[in-house]
């Protein structure tokens, strides 16, 4: 009788080349986040035509635009523990169907109240999808490429938002604003069956939940054919404490790092959303035209995906906390520089691109860090809760930006004040990096 063999599934993933099956998982997560990005951006894309058709003021649409952000925060906070208990796949597929359905329903709204309700419900699904897609990507990625692959998946957000912009530019004049919402709802619903059919459950999750050996082995054989048999026991490194996801995230071992991630991500998303929403107004107040302000804002957005990929690449090769500290400090310097470069449009655009590079690179890098920081039992909870807390920073930015403009401060002072959150974000991550973590132990499947 052959001896029972023990196999650490994390070592298996780390030691083998990054294969086609794992690339398929990253592709699925990219698609999910792209659909997420499209549906997050859709209200901003249709808002001008919606105001014209319904005769409503921009102030009346404010709650509609913020309702999805509130839903995003709540959805992320709820979905994390669910994914750690029931699995990444079921939560991901459910969230895709959920935000697809409510986006489709939104197309048939007849008043602003309905829009607010439907966008909040849509936001619940959107908030659940993105951090869980990052979690699934991380759990199929070798550690040497994990941060980079998570940032690759997150680039789907920019792809989806930009694609929605190009499509809506043609669809709204020809088919009406409802057509964009219909497409934003139908696409996720059509993709969901493919996810059910082809997207695997997390291998680490299955081992941590002591799933049937054969269900684990089927996935192992897709990654590395022939390395296991029916007698193989599957194991993985485990957290130092055996607790549920929520308790583990807030346990003494992880509490400080969790709080620092929350501070870092809250302040980073505060800045990302503030610049996305208010940079055109700030640039225009500096004496530039609407079209010139739009160009500067577009350059800010262009820097984002490039920054995410570069920061993810660097995090896999150097100390990740140091990479994020430098990224956020450079962001602070670039933000200060914007206030001193209002006399030169070309220079202003270049600095705005640098700000987008650093802020988006830093915020996406924090998502990669969260998936690396927490053990399997709490990874989805940790990543989702960080995402949810960060969304409150995004909500706050809507009020803070308007208040700063209303104060009538010189642009140099405005941007100097906005550099402070970037410094706080970097320092929080540096403090987390100084906190020593114990070595993982071994957990049997």
N, C-alpha and C positions, 0 to 999 in steps of 0.2 A: 504494500500500500504506500502511495507517495505521501511525502510529508506535507503538512499544511504550510503554505507560503503566506507571509505577511507582506503587504504592499502599501506603502505610504503614497496616497494619490497625489499629494502636493509634490513630492519628490519626482513622481512620474511625469507630471506636467513640467516641472522645472528642468529635468534632465534631458527631455526629448526636444527635437526641433519643433517650432511652432507650425503645426500642420493644418491641412485643409479643413478638417472638422472644426478646429478652434477658430480658424478664420471665418467660417460660416457663422459661428456664434457671435463674433464681433460684428459681422455684417448685419445680422438680425438686430443687434442692439443699436447699431448705427441707424438702421431704418426706423426702429421704434422712436429713437430720440429725434430723428428728422420729422416724423409725423407729429411728435410733441412740439417741435419748434414751429412747424406750420400752424398748428392750432393755437399755440400761445400768441403768435403774431397776427392771427387772422383778424381780430377786432380792430387793431390799429390800421390794418390794410383797408378795411371796408368802412371805417369811421367817417371819412369825408363824404362818401356817397350816401351813407346812412343818414347823416345829418341833413343833407340836401333833400333826400326823399321824405324823411319824416318831419323835417322842419324843427329839429331839436337843437339846443345850444350845446357847445362843447362841455359846459358845466354839467348838463344833464347826462352826458355820456360818461362823465368821470366815474360814477359808481360801476358802470358796466366794465370799464377797463380795469378797475381795481378788484372787482368781484373774482375774477380768475386768479389774481395773485393771492387772495385770501384762501381760495380753494386749493391752490397749489401748496400753500403752507400746511393746511389741515390734511390734505391728501398725503403729503410726505410723512407727516407725523404719525398718521394712522397706519400707513402701508408698511412701514419698516418692521414693526413687531409681527404683522401678519405674514410677511415674507420669511421671517426667521422661524415662524411656527409652521406654516403650510407650504412653503417653497417659493422660490423666485419665479418659476415659470407660471404658476397659476395666478400669482399677483400681477405679473407683467401682462399676460393675455387678458385678464379681467380688466386691467386698467386701460389697455388699448381699446377694448370693446366699449368700455364705459365712456371714455372721452370722445370716441368716435360717434357713439349714439347721441350724446348730448350736444355735440357740435352740429350734427344733422338736425336735431330738434330745434336748435337755435335759429336755423335758416327759416323756420316758420313762425318766428316770434312776431307779435303784432303790437307790442309796446315796450317801453324801456324797462318796466318792472319784470316782464318775462325775460328780457335779455339779461338782467342782473341775476335772476335765479338760475337760468340755464348756463350762464358763464361760470357761476360759482360751482355748479355741479360738474361742468366740464373740467374746471380746475382741479377737482378732487382726483380725477383720473390722470390728468397731466402731472400732478405732483407725485403720484405714486409711480409713474412710469420711469422717469429719468434716473433717479438714484438707484432703483432696482436694476435697470439696464446696466448701469455702471458696476453694480455688485456682481451681476452675472458675468460681465466681461472680465472683471478682476479674477474671478474664480476659475476661469478657463485660461488665464494668461500666465505664462511663466514669470517668476518674480523679476527676472532680468529685463522684461519688457512690459511689466504690468502698468506702470504709470503712463507710458507712451500709448499703450493700447486703449486705456480708459479715455485718454484725451482724444484719440482717433474716434472713438464712439461718440464722444461729446461734440465733435465737429459736425455730427449730424444735425445738431440744433441750428447752427448757422446755415447749413445746407437747406434745411426745411424752411426756415424763415425767409432766406433769400429766394428760394424757389417759389414760395408763396407770393412774394412780391412781384416777381416776373409774371407769374400766371395771372395774378389778380389784375395786373396792368392791362391785360387783354380781356379777361373774363368780365370784369365789372362793366366796361362800356358796352360790351356785346350781349352779355347774359344777365347782368344785374348782380348786385352784391350778394344776393342769396346763393348764387351759383358757387361762390368761393367757399361758403360754409358747407354747402352740400358736398363739394369735393373733399373738404377737410373732414367730413364725417364718413363719407363712403370709403375713402382710402384705408383708414384704420380697420374698418369692419371687414374689408376684403383681405387685408393682410393677416388678420387674426387667425383664420383657419390654417394658413401656411405656418404660422408660429406654433399652433397646436400640433401640426403634423411633423415639423422638422426641427424645431428648437428644443434642445435637451434641457432637462433640469440640471441645476448645479451639481457637479460631482461631489464637491465638498459638502454641500448641504445634505445630500443623500447619505454620505458616510456619517456625518454628525448626527443624523436622525435615525441611524441604524436601519436603513432601508433594506429590503431583501437583497441578498447578495447578487442575484442574477440581474436585477435592475441596475446595480452599480457596474457590474461586469460588462453589460451591453455598451455603456458609454466608454468604459476603459478600452474596450476592443476597438471602438471607433477612433480613439486617440492613438493607441499602440496595439495593433493586431497581434495576437499570439502571446502577449506577455502574461496573461492570467489564465486560470482554469477554474473549474467549478469548486475547487477546494480553497481558493485564495481568500484570505481575510484582508479586508481593505481598512486602512487606518489613515489618520491625518493628524498634524499638530493641533493641539487644543488650547483653549484658554486656561490660565492658571486656576480659575474658579468655575465651578459648574453651576451656572445660574441661567435664568432666562435672558433673552436678548436685552430687554429694557433694564433689568437689574444689573446686568453685566456692564452695559454702557455707562451706568452711573455708579458702579462699584468703586471702592477705594483705589483699585488698580488702574482704572481707566478714567476716573472722574476729572482729574486735572487736564489730561489731554483732550477729553471731550469738551470741557468748557473752553479751552483755548481754540479748538476747532470752531466752536460756535462763534466766539468773538471774531476770529479771523474771517470766517465765511460771512457773517452778518455784515461786517464793515465792508468786505469786498463786494458783496451783492448790492449793498447800499450805493456804492460808487458806480458799479456797472449800470444799474438801472437809472441812477440819477443822470449819468452822462448820456445814456441812450435817450432819455426823455427830455432833458433840459439843455443839452449842449447846443442844439440849433438856436434856441432862444438866447442863450448866453453869447454865442458868436454874433448873432444879429444885433444884440445890444452893443456890441463893440464897433458897430458901424458898417457891417457887411450886409449884402443883400440876402434874400431868402435862399436863392440858388447857391450862393457861396457858402452859406451856413450848412446847407444840405450836403455839399461836397465835403466839408470838414467832418461832418457827422458820419458820412459814408466811409471816410478814411479811418475814423475811429473803429467802425465795425469791421473793416478789412483787416485791421491788425489783430482782431480777436482769434480767429482760427489759427493763424500763423503763430501767435503767442502760445496758444494751447499746445500745439504740436512741439514747439521748441522747449517749453517748460517741461512737458512730459518726458521728452527725450533726455533733458538734463537731469531730471529727478531719478531716472534709472541709472545714471552714471556718477552722480555726485550726491552729497548729503541732501536729501530732499527738503529738510527744514531750512537748510542754508540757501538752497535754490529759491524757495518761496520767500524767504526773508529778503534776499537781494532783489527779487522780482518786485515785491511790494514797495521797497525803498526806492527803486528806480521809478516806479509808478508815481510815488509821492513827488520826486524831483520833476518828473515830466508834467505832472498836474500843476505844480508851481510855475513851470516854464510857460504853460499856456497863457497864464495871466500876464506874462511879460512879452508875449509874441503877437499881440493883437494887431500890430502895425504891418505885418507881413503875412499874406494869405498862404503862400507856399510853406513858410516855416510853421505857421499855425497848423496846417494840414499834416505836416510831417510829425509834429509833436503829438497831435491828436491820434495819429496812427500808433505812435509809441505808447501812449496811454492805453489804447485799446489792446495792444500787444501784452502789456504788463497786467492790466486789470483782468482781462479775460483769461490770460495764461495763468495768473495766480488763482483765480476762482475755480477754473477747471482742474488745476493742479491739486487744489484742496479736496476735490471729489476723489481724485486718485489716491491722495493720502489717506482719506477716511476708509477707503476700501482695503488699504494695506494695514491700517492701524488696528482694526477690530478683528477678533477671531470669527470663525464661521458662524458660531451660534448667535453672534450679535452684529454681524457685518451689515446686514440690510437695515437693522434698526439704527445703528450708528450713522450710516451714510444717509438714510432718509431723515433722521432727526436733524442732522447738520443742514441738510437741504431745506427742511421746513423752517428752522430758525433763520436761515439766510433769507428766506422769502419775506420774513417780517422786516428785514432791512430794506428789501425792495419796496415794500409798502410804505415804509417811513420815507424813502427817498422822494416819493411823489409830493409829500407835504413839505419836506425840507427844501427841495429845489424851488418851489413856488415862494416859500417864505424868504429864502435868501435873495431872490430877485426882487421881492417886494421891499426889502430893506434898503435897496438902492446903493449897496456897497460898490466901490470900484472893483473892476474885474480882477485886478491883482489880488485884492483881499479875499474875494470870493474863492478863487482857486487856491490861495494859500490855506484857507480854512478847509477846503476839500482834500488837501494833502494829509491832514491829520488822521482821518480814518485809515488811509493807506499805511501810514506809519504804525498805527495801532494794530492793524492786521498782521503786518510783518513781525512786530514784536511778540504778538500772541503765538505765532507759529514758532518763533525762535525759542520762546519759553517752553513750549511743548517739546521741542527738540532736546532741551536740557533735562527733561524728565526721563529717568532710566526705566526701562521695561524689563521684566523678567523673561527668561527664555521659555518658549512654548514647550509643552509636554506632548506625549503621544496619546491619542484617543483611538480606541478600536471601533470598527464599524459595527 
